[in-house]
Amino acid sequence: MGSFFWVLLSLLLQIPSILAQSQTYIIRVQNDLKPSAFSNVENWYKSTLQTLDSSQLMKDSEEFSNNQDILHIYKSVFHGFSTTLTTQQAQQLKTQPGILAVIPDQLRQIHTTRSPIFLGLEGKNPSGLITESDSGSDVIIGIFDTGIWPERLSFHDKGLPPIPARWKGECVEGENFGKNHCNKKLIGARYFRAAYEASMRMKEVNISSELKSPRDTQGHGTHTASIAAGREVSNASLLTLAAGVAIGVAPKARVAAYKICWKKGCSDADILAAFDAAVEDGVDIISLSIGGGTLPYHLDPIAIGSYAAMERGIIVSASAGNEGPASQSVANVAPWIITIGASTIDRKFPADLKLENGENFTGATIYTGKDLPYTPIIYAGHAFIRQKGFSNFSGGACMPKSLDSNLVRGKIVICNRGGTSRAMKGETVKSAGGVGVIVANLAATGEGLVADAHIIPGLSVTASVGDKLRSYVKLNQNPRASIVFHGTQVGVKPAPVVASFSARGPNAESIYVLKPDIIAPGVNILAAWPDNTPPTELAMDTRRTDFNILSGTSMSCPHVSGLVALLKGAHPDWSPAMVKSAFMTTAYTMDSDGKPIEDEKAYNESKVWDMGAGHVDPDKAIDPGLVYDLTSTDYLNFLCSSNYSRQEIRLIARRSLGCKGTKQKPWDLNYPAIVVAFEESETSTFEVVVRRTVTHVSENASTYIAEVINPKHVNVTVDPPRMKFTKKGEKQSYIVRISGKKMGVSAGSMLSEEGKLTWRDGDHVVNTPLVVVYQKPLF
């Protein structure tokens, strides 16, 4: 018999074991179907689980005795529970009465001084956002992350007023964390790990060393919390770099820490439990610097949890992700979330790599040791251990234990970026006897640089420099180089620039919803850090510091979370959509020199898919003039027009909604950006009518006049072209007609052209990005 038969037989024989494999699931339940025989939903859930198949197939599973445990019960943002099931049980549960969905759990990852000044938050402007909001003193930010290190001075409560009376949260005790660790600043702390524990147990991963408490041992949560709301701390630095006063964006805002992320990731089921708790606790803002791939909204626990939070008036800000500059890489794309990309500020940490032939290249580093004199230099792709099976990629990327110490000892090693963390490459080089490390970007990451706290002399260089270095090493018999460190440099131009790693649009789930929404500082950000955690998080790193410098959309997200706290403090009656609109319509797209903001990948002009509406501008946002408001019903109508089924909408909204007769188009969602898509295979010309409604939020009467910058090859008209408002809170609607003709886009490709609609009244400038997308399917 042929080999295909044996392959097929092998697969068939594996089916029982595959069906018996357990994993965590999130179960969405229709609670109004609970039988009266059960006094509470927990008993009903347990009874439902007891009806599942426990045949011989299941007896073969070692975990079967444990897989009936309920990990979390969801009551606020979601009706249901999470548990571990086999694939067979999950399929069986879907057929049970009252079960609306069985969603596989997944692990998500965290998206990993001067920035408040760069944002214009010095506090010297008497009419500014800091003053108007009293630094956010009555606003509560829920930080969903790796926990918090409460002893940091960034979280002291001296001079703060009493905790807001509406707060219902707790300071949950755990390992090395007591109720005394909370105060008037850190007003609550919880941790969620039942689903994570179950997942690791099934994968036989030992997590006994991870503290079962809200205490942060990884640093990420402490860092993001202090960015959003850290108190003023003098003489802050990372080992003398970025020295100065460290202060969060909303220094008087209260912090509630929700530890949902652990060393191996963040479980969806635990994230949903944190949403459930935070909504009941009474937070005003949820800051979420984590994410994963894009899912349909009804299968995305972050989208589901944030929708329920939005219905309660809670604003959710989330990181866009670090998968840039790839197109359609943006995460956390639900329209009711503020999605934030990352930008640079005007501060860098440069170092020069000098070749013995006289060439000089500038890179980035936060190494603080001595300069490295001229030393032999080698490319890792010429020095890896081939006998161990390492490939050209893994060897060139300095993967752990990949380097031949006989070739590397006493040399600087050029390592390709990717495959492992940048700082870990230095550890690999040091372990092999190397004395310096150069982390070279590849074409995918381009010219963007991120500084790292290397444990040996080292720096990062761009893709173009990396190519030159590899060529230099290849063409010279005895290549040598030196490294000179220059510390902290401020006043850098151009600034801001879109970070090359910042995830890009368009939105893979709905092209009509612009994502990211805005960009904010996320490169080389100094913020608080735990004790006993080295700045690189590497075991070989013996350094300890109260502050650390990190980069990522994880850092840009809490900047906006802090700004939301300030804006919410100044305008407590504004809805989440109004707050988002204020930031988007006042965002700027020109850098400090008055030139278009550039994209760090190649230093070309940034596009709307890179930066959304633009860079956040706090003091403009406090008085935007007009805002685009949205209600939960508006979002549900959008889901209907996006062809979500009644059942799928119910999974998000916890209530049934009939879409029959819905006339709204998906581009009619009252969003602070207009994106329309034209299917080129349908007709040679097109006209799209877009509807928007604005709310006047200024005190004085105003007359606004429309100005349009047309996308290329498109004609845009606005009706009416003038709107007169006589009182605060007044709403008026307008129509935008967009017409054009096909552009000859090839099958399977997409072309975007962007313009802008601006409303002006002499005092306010209300900008709305306007994007036309031409696309043609493959078939």
HELIX and SHEET records of a PDB file:
HELIX    1   1 SER A    3  ALA A   20  1                                  18    
HELIX    2   2 ASN A   31  LEU A   33  5                                   3    
HELIX    3   3 VAL A   41  GLN A   50  1                                  10    
HELIX    4   4 GLN A   56  LYS A   59  1                                   4    
HELIX    5   5 THR A   87  LEU A   93  1                                   7    
HELIX    6   6 SER A  115  PHE A  118  1                                   4    
HELIX    7   7 LEU A  129  SER A  133  1                                   5    
HELIX    8   8 ASP A  134  GLY A  136  5                                   3    
HELIX    9   9 LEU A  153  PHE A  155  5                                   3    
HELIX   10  10 LYS A  179  HIS A  181  5                                   3    
HELIX   11  11 ALA A  194  MET A  202  1                                   9    
HELIX   12  12 HIS A  220  ALA A  229  1                                  10    
HELIX   13  13 ASP A  268  ASP A  281  1                                  14    
HELIX   14  14 TYR A  297  LEU A  299  5                                   3    
HELIX   15  15 PRO A  301  GLU A  311  1                                  11    
HELIX   16  16 ALA A  380  HIS A  382  5                                   3    
HELIX   17  17 ARG A  386  LYS A  388  5                                   3    
HELIX   18  18 ASN A  392  GLY A  396  1                                   5    
HELIX   19  19 SER A  405  VAL A  408  1                                   4    
HELIX   20  20 ARG A  422  SER A  431  1                                  10    
HELIX   21  21 ALA A  463  LEU A  475  1                                  13    
HELIX   22  22 THR A  553  ALA A  570  1                                  18    
HELIX   23  23 PRO A  576  THR A  586  1                                  11    
HELIX   24  24 VAL A  608  MET A  611  1                                   4    
HELIX   25  25 PRO A  618  ALA A  621  1                                   4    
HELIX   26  26 SER A  632  SER A  641  1                                  10    
HELIX   27  27 ARG A  646  ALA A  653  1                                   8    
HELIX   28  28 PRO A  666  ASP A  668  5                                   3    
SHEET    1   A 4 ILE A  70  TYR A  74  0                                        
SHEET    2   A 4 GLY A  80  THR A  86 -1                                        
SHEET    3   A 4 SER A  22  VAL A  29 -1                                        
SHEET    4   A 4 ILE A  99  PRO A 104 -1                                        
SHEET    1   B 4 CYS A 261  TRP A 262  0                                        
SHEET    2   B 4 GLY A 265  SER A 267 -1                                        
SHEET    3   B 4 LEU A 107  ILE A 110 -1                                        
SHEET    4   B 4 ILE A 290  GLY A 291 -1                                        
SHEET    1   C 7 LEU A 186  TYR A 191  0                                        
SHEET    2   C 7 ARG A 254  LYS A 259  1                                        
SHEET    3   C 7 ILE A 140  ASP A 145  1                                        
SHEET    4   C 7 ILE A 285  LEU A 288  1                                        
SHEET    5   C 7 ILE A 315  SER A 319  1                                        
SHEET    6   C 7 ILE A 338  SER A 343  1                                        
SHEET    7   C 7 ILE A 518  PRO A 521  1                                        
SHEET    1   D 2 VAL A 233  LEU A 238  0                                        
SHEET    2   D 2 LEU A 241  ALA A 246 -1                                        
SHEET    1   E 2 ARG A 347  LYS A 348  0                                        
SHEET    2   E 2 GLN A 489  VAL A 490 -1                                        
SHEET    1   F 7 ASN A 360  ALA A 364  0                                        
SHEET    2   F 7 PRO A 350  LEU A 355 -1                                        
SHEET    3   F 7 ARG A 480  PHE A 485 -1                                        
SHEET    4   F 7 LEU A 372  TYR A 379 -1                                        
SHEET    5   F 7 ILE A 412  ASN A 416  1                                        
SHEET    6   F 7 GLY A 436  ALA A 440  1                                        
SHEET    7   F 7 GLY A 458  VAL A 461  1                                        
SHEET    1   G 3 VAL A 497  VAL A 498  0                                        
SHEET    2   G 3 GLU A 598  ASP A 599  1                                        
SHEET    3   G 3 ASN A 604  GLU A 605 -1                                        
SHEET    1   H 2 ILE A 525  ALA A 528  0                                        
SHEET    2   H 2 PHE A 547  LEU A 550 -1                                        
SHEET    1   I 4 LEU A 626  VAL A 627  0                                        
SHEET    2   I 4 THR A 685  HIS A 696 -1                                        
SHEET    3   I 4 LYS A 731  LYS A 741 -1                                        
SHEET    4   I 4 VAL A 714  ASP A 719 -1                                        
SHEET    1   J 5 ILE A 674  GLU A 679  0                                        
SHEET    2   J 5 VAL A 765  GLN A 775  1                                        
SHEET    3   J 5 MET A 750  ARG A 760 -1                                        
SHEET    4   J 5 SER A 702  ILE A 709 -1                                        
SHEET    5   J 5 ARG A 722  PHE A 725 -1                                        
END                                                                             
